[in-house]
Amino acid sequence: MDSRNRTETKTLKVGDVAPDFQLGTEAKENWRLSDFRGKKNVVLAFVPFAFSGVCSAQLPAYESELDRFKDYDTEVVSISMDSPYALEAWQKAMHTTFHHLSDFYPQGKVVDLYGVRHPAGMAERALFVLDKEGTIRYIEVQHAPGEMPDNEDLFEALRKL
């Protein structure tokens, strides 16, 4: 792991119960984390910006692995501070089928709840793997600019659940 990556945040660490939240999706529907407790593992992928180069490669990489995530009984979602309208357009442009959650208003409330706001104001590139009970089992934060997370790190964390 790159020395600039962290395995805990300003507020959370592995073993903590993930804070519940509700955000709107790209389809302008409500998505609540607690709806998955006792049912599915969850990967929360915080990303800095819709339509940016690395983010626009990272999320299609998850799409191409959705069957593997399903084999681990895992729901994948992205979270950014972009508006639902931008996320809808981005989802269509990337041809992804999983939900993209908008932390647009109040701006970054979930980003702050999870302690992953970049000093420049946007979300850090951060990954959280939550087990079915809602416990955080894996955290990876802050990749170097232009660096994309490795899906195999996520699958290794899911194998351990």
N, C-alpha and C positions, 0 to 999 in steps of 0.2 A: 504494500500500500504506500502510495506517495506520502512523503512526510508532511505535506500540506493538508492531507485528509485527516478528519477527526472521527472518533468513534463515540463521541458524546457531543451534546450541544450545550449552549449556555444554560439551558433549563432542564434537559432530559438526558438520561443515560440508559444503556441496556439494562433491562430488568424492571424499569418503571412501567406503570400502566399508561398507555397512550391516552392523552387527553381527548375527550370526545369533542366533536365539532360537527357543524352542518354547513355545507357550502352549496352553491348552485353549480349545476353542470353546464357544459356547452349547449345542452338542449334546454336550458333554463328550468331544470327540474331540481328538486332538493335531494342532496346526497348526505346521509348521516353515517358517520363511522360506526356508531353503536349498533346500527342495523346489521352489522356483520359479526358482532360478538357471538360466540358460540356456534357460528356457522362457517366462517371462512377465515383464512389467513389474509392479510392485506399488505400490499406494497404501496407505500406513499412515496411518489417521486416528485419532490419539489424541484421546479425548474425556473430559471431566471426570467426568460422572455419567450413568448410565442414568436415563431418565425425566425428565431436566431439559428445560426448554423448548427451548433452542437445539439441544442434542444430538438431541432428538426431532424436530426439523425438518431438521437437517443430514443425518442418515443416510437418511431417505426421499428427500432430494434426490439422493443417490448412487444409490439404488435406481431412481429415475426415469430416470437416465442410464446404467444398466448396459449397454445396447446400445452406447452410445458408448464406454464404457470397453472393452468387448469388441472394438470396432473397432480400438482401440489395443493389443490383446493384453495387457490389464491386469486383474489381480486386485485387488479392493478389499476391505480388511478394516478393521474398527474395533478399537480397543484401549482398554479402560478397566480401572480397578482394582476394578470390581464383580465379584461372584461369578458363576460360570457360570449359576446358577439365576436370578439377576436378569437376566442377559443373554438367557437363553432367553425369559423372560416379556416382556422389552422387544422382542425381535425379533418375537415374535408380535403384540404391540400395534402395532408400526410396520409390520408386513407386509413386512419386508425379507427378502431371500433370501441375501445375502452373509454371511460369517462375522463374528461379534463375538467378539473374543478377550479372555479374562479374565486380567488381570495381578494376580490376587487374592492368591496365595500363592507365594513370599514376596511380600508386598504391594509392588507397584510395581517389581519387579526390572527389567522391560523399560523402564518409564517412566524409571527412573534410568539404564539403559544408554544410552538415547537422549537423556538430559539434558533431559527435559521435565516435571519435577515442579514444580508450582506451589508457591510458598512456603506455601500453606495445606494442602499435603499431597496433593492430588489431581493427576491429570494435567493439564497445560496442554492447550488445544485446539491441536493441532499436526498438520501434514500433511507427509508425506515421500513423494516420488516416487522410486522405485528403478527403474533400467533392468534389462534381463534379466541383466546381469552382476552385479547387486547393488550398483551404484554409486549413491550418493545424487545425484540430479539436481535436486532442488527441495526446499526446506524452507520452511515457513511456520508460525510459532509465535505464540501468545498474541494472540488477538483480544480486543477490548474486550468487556466483559460485554454479552451480548445480540446480539453481532455474529456472523454466520454467514459462513464462508469462501465465496468465489465459485468455483463449479465451473469456470468458464471459465479461471481461473488454473491449475487442474490440467490441463485439456485443452491449454492453451498449453505447459505443461511437457512433456506427453506428445507433442505435435506435434514438439517439438525432438529427441526421441530418435531 
